[in-house]
Amino acid sequence: MTKPLEQNGHEEPDQTGDDAVNAAEPAVSATATDTVKPAEGRIATVEKPVETGQPQERGSEESAPAQLSRRVPLILVAVALVLVLAAGIYMLWADHSAGGQSAQKPSSGASAAQISQGPSGDAKAYKALQEVTVKPSVADDQGGLTVSSKGVGNKKKVADAPTIEIFMDPMCPWCGKVGRVIDPQLQRMISAGQINVTYNFLNFLDSASSDQYSSRVDNALAMVAQEDPDHLPAFAAAVFAADFQPNESSYQAVSDARLADKAVGVGVPRALADRFAQGTYRPWVDKVNAYAITRKDAKDAKGEFSTPTIMINGRVWDLTAAAKSQGGLEHLDRALLKALGLKSQDVGHQGKMPSIGAQGKALAVK
């Protein structure tokens, strides 16, 4: 039995078998501005104190004639400084106003809620994400890739179906453990039009590999979402397969050719898979990660962001509590169905919809 890393003092769910493991604990912290070298898949940040100096006292007083001789030029200098300061304040105000407006202007794929509320994370990171020139047109303004039975993109959501939003890093071991439990059910529900799934692919664990593995996989996933959306759920599940996902602690390089072969194995055309190495969306992937880890709506009750994180209809779902309620992570799929209000025998059957609909809160799992 593999014991999970203890992170941030979170309680582990009950485990009932050799393969029963805990839901993932926070792997990312994004509460300050400076990043410290990550350890064990964690990004730590610290705030630098602002140092303020005290003016030094003059060593001696000047004579009255000297003060009088300098009065007029000093007044002119003071007036000039005031004018410069006023101009500077105005320019800062104008820049801030323009930046705020740009940051809160969603792309064409934004939902009505995003249009009215603006970004839920850091405004500067959000603005930088919008300014990326090469990005998947099917992605929403927060970097999410939403897939449904109708295709990929916010505009192709099934209107009366709940949306499950997932934050993951391809190198994250707990993302793999969670994915291997729930992905089969997710794919069946997506195909039947019972749910929408929004993927947020992060790359903060590039530091755990020698060849920026997370970024390369995220880029490949984005290319599939853009050009072969029907195979996105299967490919997203395939990169977390136990015989494929690299070990975070002892990384062994995964070549672009092997990644391409994995995609072809789930139906992605070879011509597309062979272009993964071009890194078309790598700059966009970086900005998605930088913004996602600041999103307030994706933080847990303790104000921490972690991978994997699952949100149901816009609210974070407590993976640890859900796993414990069913006796361990190996039964998380059963907990998910209960949270959605969908019977196991109805999974994959068109017309059998989750009871919580598109707006309802996840049901308590007992």
Phi, psi and chi 1 to 4 in degrees:
 res  aa     phi    psi   chi1   chi2   chi3   chi4
   1 MET       -  129.7 -179.5  174.1   65.7      -
   2 THR   -87.9  124.6  -59.0      -      -      -
   3 LYS   -90.2  128.1 -176.3  177.2 -179.2 -179.0
   4 PRO   -68.9  157.1   26.4  -34.6      -      -
   5 LEU   -66.4  139.7  -62.3  174.9      -      -
   6 GLU   -88.4  118.2  -65.1 -179.5    1.0      -
   7 GLN  -127.7  128.5  -60.8  178.0  -19.8      -
   8 ASN    58.5   23.4  -63.0  -44.6      -      -
   9 GLY    69.9   20.4      -      -      -      -
  10 HIS   -73.5  146.1  -75.1 -146.4      -      -
  11 GLU   -75.2  137.9 -177.0 -178.6    2.2      -
  12 GLU   -84.3  141.9  -60.4  179.6    7.3      -
  13 PRO   -72.6  161.7   27.1  -34.5      -      -
  14 ASP   -61.7  148.0  -65.8  -24.4      -      -
  15 GLN  -124.2  136.3  -59.5  176.2   -7.8      -
  16 THR  -120.3   -1.1   57.3      -      -      -
  17 GLY  -155.1  175.6      -      -      -      -
  18 ASP   -61.9  -31.6  -70.5  -17.1      -      -
  19 ASP   -98.2    3.2  -64.1  -33.4      -      -
  20 ALA   -76.4  124.9      -      -      -      -
  21 VAL  -133.4  166.3  -69.7      -      -      -
  22 ASN   -78.0  155.7 -161.2    3.3      -      -
  23 ALA   -68.2  154.2      -      -      -      -
  24 ALA   -67.3  145.0      -      -      -      -
  25 GLU  -101.3  168.7  -62.9  -57.9  -21.2      -
  26 PRO   -54.5  128.4  -28.9   37.1      -      -
  27 ALA  -109.9   -9.2      -      -      -      -
  28 VAL  -133.9  136.9 -177.3      -      -      -
  29 SER  -123.2  128.9  173.1      -      -      -
  30 ALA  -135.0   62.3      -      -      -      -
  31 THR  -112.3    5.2   57.2      -      -      -
  32 ALA  -149.5 -169.9      -      -      -      -
  33 THR  -103.6  -26.1   56.5      -      -      -
  34 ASP  -106.2  134.1  -67.3  -60.9      -      -
  35 THR   -98.8  133.2  -57.0      -      -      -
  36 VAL  -100.0  154.1 -179.6      -      -      -
  37 LYS   -53.6  125.0 -177.3  178.8  179.6 -179.1
  38 PRO   -70.2  150.3   24.6  -31.7      -      -
  39 ALA  -132.3  132.7      -      -      -      -
  40 GLU    54.4   44.7  -61.5 -179.0  -16.1      -
  41 GLY    77.9   10.4      -      -      -      -
  42 ARG  -108.6  140.7 -178.2 -166.2  -59.3  -89.3
  43 ILE  -104.8  119.3  -68.5  179.8      -      -
  44 ALA  -106.9  144.8      -      -      -      -
  45 THR  -129.7  149.4   55.2      -      -      -
  46 VAL  -132.9  154.7  -64.9      -      -      -
  47 GLU  -102.7  133.7  -65.6 -177.6   -6.3      -
  48 LYS   -87.0  131.5  -67.9 -176.3  177.5 -179.8
  49 PRO   -68.4  148.5   25.8  -34.1      -      -
  50 VAL   -90.2  124.1  178.6      -      -      -
  51 GLU   -92.5  133.1  -62.1 -179.2   -2.0      -
  52 THR  -121.7  132.6   57.4      -      -      -
  53 GLY   -94.4  155.8      -      -      -      -
  54 GLN  -100.1  137.2  -63.4  -64.9  -30.6      -
  55 PRO   -64.6  140.3   24.0  -33.2      -      -
  56 GLN   -82.9  143.5  -62.5 -179.7   -8.5      -
  57 GLU   -75.5  147.1  -64.3 -176.7   -0.7      -
  58 ARG   -69.6  141.4  -61.8 -178.0   62.2   87.1
  59 GLY   -68.2  -29.7      -      -      -      -
  60 SER  -152.7  157.4   60.9      -      -      -
  61 GLU   -83.5  144.4  -63.8 -176.9   -2.7      -
  62 GLU   -82.9  157.4  -62.9 -176.9    0.4      -
  63 SER   -72.5  158.1   63.6      -      -      -
  64 ALA   -60.3  -43.9      -      -      -      -
  65 PRO   -59.9  -39.5  -26.9   36.1      -      -
  66 ALA   -64.6  -39.4      -      -      -      -
  67 GLN   -64.2  -41.7  -67.1  177.1    0.8      -
  68 LEU   -64.9  -37.5  -69.5  173.3      -      -
  69 SER   -69.2  -23.6   65.3      -      -      -
  70 ARG  -101.3   -1.7  -63.9  176.5 -176.8  175.0
  71 ARG   -62.0  -48.7 -179.2  172.8  -60.4  167.0
  72 VAL   -64.6  -50.9  172.2      -      -      -
  73 PRO   -61.8  -34.6   15.8  -29.7      -      -
  74 LEU   -63.1  -39.9  -74.9  175.4      -      -
  75 ILE   -62.8  -42.5  -68.1  174.4      -      -
  76 LEU   -63.6  -41.6  -66.2  176.1      -      -
  77 VAL   -62.9  -41.9  170.6      -      -      -
  78 ALA   -62.3  -42.3      -      -      -      -
  79 VAL   -62.7  -42.6  170.8      -      -      -
  80 ALA   -62.3  -42.1      -      -      -      -
  81 LEU   -62.6  -40.3  -72.0  174.1      -      -
  82 VAL   -61.7  -43.5  168.6      -      -      -
  83 LEU   -64.0  -42.9  -68.3  174.5      -      -
  84 VAL   -62.8  -43.6  171.1      -      -      -
  85 LEU   -62.2  -42.3  179.7   61.3      -      -
  86 ALA   -63.3  -41.6      -      -      -      -
  87 ALA   -63.7  -40.6      -      -      -      -
  88 GLY   -63.6  -43.6      -      -      -      -
  89 ILE   -61.2  -42.1  -68.6  173.4      -      -
  90 TYR   -63.3  -42.7  173.8   79.6      -      -
  91 MET   -64.3  -40.7  -68.3  177.5   66.1      -
  92 LEU   -62.9  -42.2  -71.7  172.7      -      -
  93 TRP   -63.3  -43.6  172.7   83.0      -      -
  94 ALA   -65.0  -41.9      -      -      -      -
  95 ASP   -64.5  -41.8 -179.3   68.2      -      -
  96 HIS   -63.4  -41.2  174.3   74.2      -      -
  97 SER   -65.4  -44.2  -62.8      -      -      -
  98 ALA   -64.8  -40.9      -      -      -      -
  99 GLY   -63.9  -40.9      -      -      -      -
 100 GLY   -64.4  -40.4      -      -      -      -
 101 GLN   -66.1  -40.3  -67.8  172.9   -1.1      -
 102 SER   -66.9  -39.8  174.7      -      -      -
 103 ALA   -66.4  -29.0      -      -      -      -
 104 GLN   -98.9    8.1  -64.9 -169.1   23.6      -
 105 LYS   -92.5  103.7 -177.3  179.8  179.6 -178.8
 106 PRO   -68.5  159.0  -14.1   29.0      -      -
 107 SER   -75.9  178.5   66.8      -      -      -
 108 SER   -64.9  -17.2   59.5      -      -      -
 109 GLY   -91.3    6.2      -      -      -      -
 110 ALA   -72.8  148.4      -      -      -      -
 111 SER   -81.1  168.6   66.2      -      -      -
 112 ALA   -62.1  -37.4      -      -      -      -
 113 ALA   -64.2  -40.2      -      -      -      -
 114 GLN   -67.6  -36.6  -70.2  168.5  -20.6      -
 115 ILE   -63.3  -38.6  -68.1  172.9      -      -
 116 SER   -83.5  -28.2   62.9      -      -      -
 117 GLN  -105.4  -18.9  -62.3  175.2    7.3      -
 118 GLY    77.2 -173.9      -      -      -      -
 119 PRO   -68.5  151.1   27.1  -35.5      -      -
 120 SER   -97.5   -4.7   63.9      -      -      -
 121 GLY  -115.5 -161.0      -      -      -      -
 122 ASP   -61.7  128.6  179.6   76.2      -      -
 123 ALA   -65.1  -37.4      -      -      -      -
 124 LYS   -68.0  -41.5  -70.2 -177.2  178.8  178.9
 125 ALA   -65.7  -36.9      -      -      -      -
 126 TYR   -64.9  -44.2  177.6   85.0      -      -
 127 LYS   -62.5  -42.9 -178.3  179.6  179.1 -178.1
 128 ALA   -61.2  -36.0      -      -      -      -
 129 LEU   -65.1  -40.7  175.5   57.7      -      -
 130 GLN   -67.0  -27.3  -49.0  -44.5  -56.6      -
 131 GLU   -85.7   -5.0  -67.6  173.8  -14.2      -
 132 VAL   -63.3  128.1  177.3      -      -      -
 133 THR   -80.6  -34.2   55.7      -      -      -
 134 VAL  -111.8  109.8  179.6      -      -      -
 135 LYS  -152.7  160.3   52.7 -170.5  170.6 -175.7
 136 PRO   -65.5  129.8  -15.2   28.3      -      -
 137 SER   -68.7  -18.5   63.4      -      -      -
 138 VAL   -84.7   -8.3  -66.5      -      -      -
 139 ALA   -77.8  150.4      -      -      -      -
 140 ASP   -84.2  178.7   64.2   33.5      -      -
 141 ASP   -70.6  -12.7   66.3  -36.8      -      -
 142 GLN  -101.6    7.6  -61.9 -165.2   93.7      -
 143 GLY    90.8    6.9      -      -      -      -
 144 GLY   -82.8  147.0      -      -      -      -
 145 LEU  -116.3  104.1  -65.3  163.1      -      -
 146 THR   -94.1  127.0  -59.8      -      -      -
 147 VAL  -121.0  141.8   59.9      -      -      -
 148 SER  -146.2 -176.3   73.2      -      -      -
 149 SER   -66.7  -14.5   59.1      -      -      -
 150 LYS   -93.4   -9.3  -62.4  180.0  178.2 -179.5
 151 GLY   130.8 -155.6      -      -      -      -
 152 VAL  -115.7  135.1  174.8      -      -      -
 153 GLY   127.8  148.0      -      -      -      -
 154 ASN   -57.2  -34.3  -97.8   -9.5      -      -
 155 LYS   -72.6  -10.0  -67.0 -177.7  177.7 -179.9
 156 LYS  -107.1   17.2  -66.3 -173.5  177.4 -178.4
 157 LYS   -65.0  148.4  -80.4 -173.3  174.7 -178.4
 158 VAL   -76.9  119.2  176.1      -      -      -
 159 ALA   -58.7  -40.8      -      -      -      -
 160 ASP   -99.5   14.5   56.3  -13.7      -      -
 161 ALA  -102.9  145.6      -      -      -      -
 162 PRO   -68.2  154.8   22.7  -30.7      -      -
 163 THR  -111.3  125.0  -63.4      -      -      -
 164 ILE  -102.4  121.4  -62.6  174.8      -      -
 165 GLU  -109.0  130.2 -172.8  163.4    8.5      -
 166 ILE  -123.5  130.6  -52.9  173.3      -      -
 167 PHE  -108.3  125.6  -63.8   79.5      -      -
 168 MET  -151.0  155.0   61.9 -177.0   75.8      -
 169 ASP  -119.8  131.9 -174.1  -56.8      -      -
 170 PRO   -57.8  -21.1  -25.7   35.1      -      -
 171 MET   -91.9  -15.5 -176.9   74.2   82.6      -
 172 CYS   -65.3  117.3  167.7      -      -      -
 173 PRO   -63.4  -35.5   22.4  -32.7      -      -
 174 TRP   -75.3  -27.0  -57.8  108.0      -      -
 175 CYS   -62.7  -39.9  -63.7      -      -      -
 176 GLY   -65.2  -44.4      -      -      -      -
 177 LYS   -64.2  -42.9  -66.6  178.8 -173.3  -63.4
 178 VAL   -67.1  -45.3  168.1      -      -      -
 179 GLY   -60.6  -41.1      -      -      -      -
 180 ARG   -66.4  -20.1  -71.1 -169.5  -73.1  -88.4
 181 VAL   -86.2  -44.4  174.0      -      -      -
 182 ILE   -99.7  -18.1   67.9  172.7      -      -
 183 ASP   -59.5  -41.2  -79.7  -17.4      -      -
 184 PRO   -57.4  -41.7  -26.9   37.3      -      -
 185 GLN   -69.9  -39.0  -60.2  -74.9   49.3      -
 186 LEU   -59.7  -44.8  -69.3 -178.4      -      -
 187 GLN   -63.9  -38.8  -68.5 -175.9   61.4      -
 188 ARG   -67.6  -40.9  -66.5  177.1   63.7 -163.8
 189 MET   -69.6  -37.0  -71.2 -171.9  -75.7      -
 190 ILE   -61.8  -48.9  -69.9  171.3      -      -
 191 SER   -60.3  -34.1  -63.2      -      -      -
 192 ALA   -85.6   -0.3      -      -      -      -
 193 GLY    73.8   24.4      -      -      -      -
 194 GLN   -90.2  -21.8  -65.5  171.9  -48.8      -
 195 ILE  -146.1  161.3   59.9  170.8      -      -
 196 ASN  -110.9  143.5  -52.6  -62.2      -      -
 197 VAL  -125.1  126.1  174.3      -      -      -
 198 THR  -107.4  118.2  -60.7      -      -      -
 199 TYR   -95.0  134.3  -65.1  100.7      -      -
 200 ASN  -119.8  104.7  -65.3  -87.1      -      -
 201 PHE   -92.8  118.6  -60.3  117.1      -      -
 202 LEU  -105.7  166.1  -49.7 -173.9      -      -
 203 ASN  -136.5   22.6   68.9  -10.3      -      -
 204 PHE   -65.4  -17.9   67.5   91.5      -      -
 205 LEU   -90.4   15.7  -77.3  175.1      -      -
 206 ASP   -54.0  -31.7  -91.1  -10.7      -      -
 207 SER   -65.6  -17.5   58.2      -      -      -
 208 ALA   -89.9   -4.3      -      -      -      -
 209 SER  -119.2  165.6   69.3      -      -      -
 210 SER   -94.5   -6.1   57.3      -      -      -
 211 ASP  -139.8   30.7   53.9    6.4      -      -
 212 GLN    51.9   52.0  -64.1 -175.9  -48.1      -
 213 TYR   -57.1  -48.2  172.9   79.5      -      -
 214 SER   -59.6  -43.9  -65.4      -      -      -
 215 SER   -63.9  -39.3  -71.9      -      -      -
 216 ARG   -66.6  -40.7  -68.3 -169.8  -66.0  117.0
 217 VAL   -68.2  -43.9  174.0      -      -      -
 218 ASP   -59.2  -42.1  -69.7  -11.0      -      -
 219 ASN   -61.5  -43.2  169.2   75.1      -      -
 220 ALA   -62.4  -42.7      -      -      -      -
 221 LEU   -62.8  -40.8  -72.0  161.2      -      -
 222 ALA   -65.1  -38.8      -      -      -      -
 223 MET   -65.9  -38.9  -68.1 -179.3   69.8      -
 224 VAL   -66.2  -41.8  170.6      -      -      -
 225 ALA   -59.2  -37.8      -      -      -      -
 226 GLN   -76.7  -41.5  179.5   68.2   28.6      -
 227 GLU  -110.1  -19.1  -59.2 -177.2   40.6      -
 228 ASP  -145.5   59.8 -175.0   29.4      -      -
 229 PRO   -58.8  -26.9   21.1  -33.1      -      -
 230 ASP   -61.1  -25.3  -70.5  -16.2      -      -
 231 HIS  -102.2    6.7  -70.3  109.6      -      -
 232 LEU   -62.2  -49.9  176.7   59.1      -      -
 233 PRO   -59.2  -41.6  -25.0   36.1      -      -
 234 ALA   -67.4  -40.2      -      -      -      -
 235 PHE   -69.5  -39.2 -174.5   33.2      -      -
 236 ALA   -61.2  -36.6      -      -      -      -
 237 ALA   -73.7  -37.1      -      -      -      -
 238 ALA   -64.4  -35.4      -      -      -      -
 239 VAL   -71.9  -10.7  -63.0      -      -      -
 240 PHE  -103.9    8.5  -72.1  110.1      -      -
 241 ALA   -59.6  142.8      -      -      -      -
 242 ALA   -59.7  -30.3      -      -      -      -
 243 ASP   -91.1    7.8   61.2   -6.7      -      -
 244 PHE  -125.9  -45.2 -176.7   82.7      -      -
 245 GLN   -59.5  127.1 -174.3 -174.5   25.9      -
 246 PRO   -68.8  159.4  -14.6   27.9      -      -
 247 ASN   -81.8  126.0 -169.9  -52.5      -      -
 248 GLU   -62.5  -35.0  176.6 -170.8    6.6      -
 249 SER   -84.0  -26.6  -59.0      -      -      -
 250 SER  -138.7   70.8   56.2      -      -      -
 251 TYR   -65.0  132.7  177.7   72.7      -      -
 252 GLN  -115.2  127.3  -61.9  -65.5  -42.2      -
 253 ALA   -54.3  138.2      -      -      -      -
 254 VAL  -112.9  117.8  177.0      -      -      -
 255 SER   -74.4  160.3   67.0      -      -      -
 256 ASP   -61.8  -35.2  -70.2  -36.4      -      -
 257 ALA   -65.0  -40.1      -      -      -      -
 258 ARG   -68.5  -38.5 -172.8 -178.8  173.8 -156.0
 259 LEU   -63.7  -41.7  179.1   60.2      -      -
 260 ALA   -63.1  -41.9      -      -      -      -
 261 ASP   -61.6  -37.4  -72.3  -16.5      -      -
 262 LYS   -63.3  -40.9 -166.4   65.7  174.5  177.2
 263 ALA   -65.7  -44.6      -      -      -      -
 264 VAL   -61.4  -32.9  171.7      -      -      -
 265 GLY   -63.7  -22.5      -      -      -      -
 266 VAL  -104.1    8.3  -61.6      -      -      -
 267 GLY   111.0   -2.0      -      -      -      -
 268 VAL   -69.8  133.6  174.6      -      -      -
 269 PRO   -59.2  140.4  -23.9   34.1      -      -
 270 ARG   -58.6  -38.2  171.1   60.9   70.2  178.1
 271 ALA   -60.2  -35.3      -      -      -      -
 272 LEU   -76.5  -46.8  170.4   57.8      -      -
 273 ALA   -59.7  -35.6      -      -      -      -
 274 ASP   -70.0  -13.5  -74.7  -15.1      -      -
 275 ARG   -93.3   -1.1  -71.8 -169.0  -75.4  110.5
 276 PHE   -54.7  -39.0  -70.2  167.4      -      -
 277 ALA   -63.4  -16.2      -      -      -      -
 278 GLN   -69.5  -20.9  -63.4  175.9    4.0      -
 279 GLY    64.9   37.7      -      -      -      -
 280 THR   -50.7  -43.2  -56.1      -      -      -
 281 TYR  -108.2   18.1  -61.7  124.5      -      -
 282 ARG   -59.3  -45.6  -71.8  -80.7  -66.2  -86.1
 283 PRO   -59.7  -38.4  -25.9   37.1      -      -
 284 TRP   -66.0  -41.1  174.9   77.6      -      -
 285 VAL   -57.9  -42.5  166.0      -      -      -
 286 ASP   -59.4  -43.7  -70.9  -21.5      -      -
 287 LYS   -72.4  -33.7  -60.9  -55.5 -178.7 -176.2
 288 VAL   -60.8  -46.4  169.7      -      -      -
 289 ASN   -62.3  -47.2 -177.9   88.8      -      -
 290 ALA   -59.3  -36.2      -      -      -      -
 291 TYR   -80.8  -43.9  171.3   68.7      -      -
 292 ALA   -57.5  -40.5      -      -      -      -
 293 ILE   -71.5   -5.7   63.3  176.3      -      -
 294 THR  -101.6   -4.1   72.4      -      -      -
 295 ARG   -67.2  119.1  -76.0 -179.2   55.9  174.2
 296 LYS   -68.0  -33.6  -62.4  179.5  179.0   66.0
 297 ASP   -71.2  -14.9   61.0  -24.3      -      -
 298 ALA  -100.4    6.3      -      -      -      -
 299 LYS   -90.6  152.0  -66.4 -177.8  178.3 -179.8
 300 ASP   -81.4 -172.8   61.2   20.2      -      -
 301 ALA   -62.7  -22.5      -      -      -      -
 302 LYS   -91.2    4.0  -65.1 -177.4  178.4  179.7
 303 GLY    77.8   23.9      -      -      -      -
 304 GLU  -112.2  145.4  -61.8  166.8  -20.8      -
 305 PHE  -104.0  137.1  178.2   90.0      -      -
 306 SER  -145.0  163.6   64.4      -      -      -
 307 THR  -121.9  137.7   57.0      -      -      -
 308 PRO   -78.9  148.2   31.1  -36.2      -      -
 309 THR  -121.4  135.3  -75.3      -      -      -
 310 ILE  -120.8  130.0  -67.4  179.3      -      -
 311 MET  -115.2  139.3  -61.4  171.2   66.7      -
 312 ILE  -116.7  117.1  -62.3  177.8      -      -
 313 ASN    50.2   44.7  -76.0  -15.8      -      -
 314 GLY    85.1    3.1      -      -      -      -
 315 ARG  -121.3  137.0  -57.8  175.0 -176.8   87.3
 316 VAL   -64.2  132.5  173.3      -      -      -
 317 TRP   -97.9  128.5 -172.9   46.9      -      -
 318 ASP   -75.6   98.3 -169.3  -23.4      -      -
 319 LEU   -64.7  -40.3  -69.7  174.4      -      -
 320 THR   -62.1  -48.0  -59.2      -      -      -
 321 ALA   -65.1  -39.9      -      -      -      -
 322 ALA   -63.6  -43.3      -      -      -      -
 323 ALA   -64.9  -42.2      -      -      -      -
 324 LYS   -62.6  -37.7  -72.9 -177.7   67.0  174.1
 325 SER   -64.1  -24.9   71.8      -      -      -
 326 GLN  -108.1    6.7  -58.3  -56.4  -56.4      -
 327 GLY    92.6    7.0      -      -      -      -
 328 GLY   144.6  165.2      -      -      -      -
 329 LEU   -62.4  -27.0 -178.0   60.4      -      -
 330 GLU   -64.4  -11.6   73.3  -88.6   24.3      -
 331 HIS  -112.8   19.4  -59.3  -55.6      -      -
 332 LEU   -63.6  -29.9 -173.0   64.3      -      -
 333 ASP   -62.2  -38.1   55.0  -15.6      -      -
 334 ARG   -66.1  -39.6 -172.4  166.3   62.9 -165.6
 335 ALA   -64.8  -38.6      -      -      -      -
 336 LEU   -63.6  -42.9  179.2   60.2      -      -
 337 LEU   -62.4  -40.2  -65.0 -178.6      -      -
 338 LYS   -65.0  -38.4  -70.0 -175.6  176.5 -177.9
 339 ALA   -66.1  -31.7      -      -      -      -
 340 LEU   -82.8  -19.3  -64.6  172.7      -      -
 341 GLY    77.8   44.2      -      -      -      -
 342 LEU  -130.7  128.7 -176.1   67.0      -      -
 343 LYS   -74.0  145.4  -64.2  178.6  179.7  179.6
 344 SER   -59.3  -35.3   59.3      -      -      -
 345 GLN   -72.6  -12.2   61.5  -94.2   29.8      -
 346 ASP   -96.5   -5.6  -69.0  -25.1      -      -
 347 VAL   -62.7  129.0  172.9      -      -      -
 348 GLY    87.2    2.6      -      -      -      -
 349 HIS  -105.3  115.3  -66.5  -80.7      -      -
 350 GLN   -58.8  140.3  -66.4 -176.8    0.9      -
 351 GLY    91.2  -17.2      -      -      -      -
 352 LYS   -93.2   96.4  -58.9  -71.4 -173.8  177.9
 353 MET  -100.0  149.5  -60.1  -60.0  -69.3      -
 354 PRO   -58.6  142.8  -26.0   36.5      -      -
 355 SER   -69.7  -22.4   66.4      -      -      -
 356 ILE   -78.8  -12.2   65.8  170.7      -      -
 357 GLY    63.5 -158.7      -      -      -      -
 358 ALA   -85.0  -13.4      -      -      -      -
 359 GLN  -123.3  -15.0  -57.1  -64.8  -31.0      -
 360 GLY   -69.1  156.6      -      -      -      -
 361 LYS   -81.7  145.1 -176.2  178.3  178.8 -179.4
 362 ALA   -55.7  137.5      -      -      -      -
 363 LEU   -74.8  149.8  -58.3  175.9      -      -
 364 ALA   -63.9  136.1      -      -      -      -
 365 VAL  -102.9  123.3 -179.5      -      -      -
 366 LYS  -122.5      -  -60.7  178.2  179.9  178.6
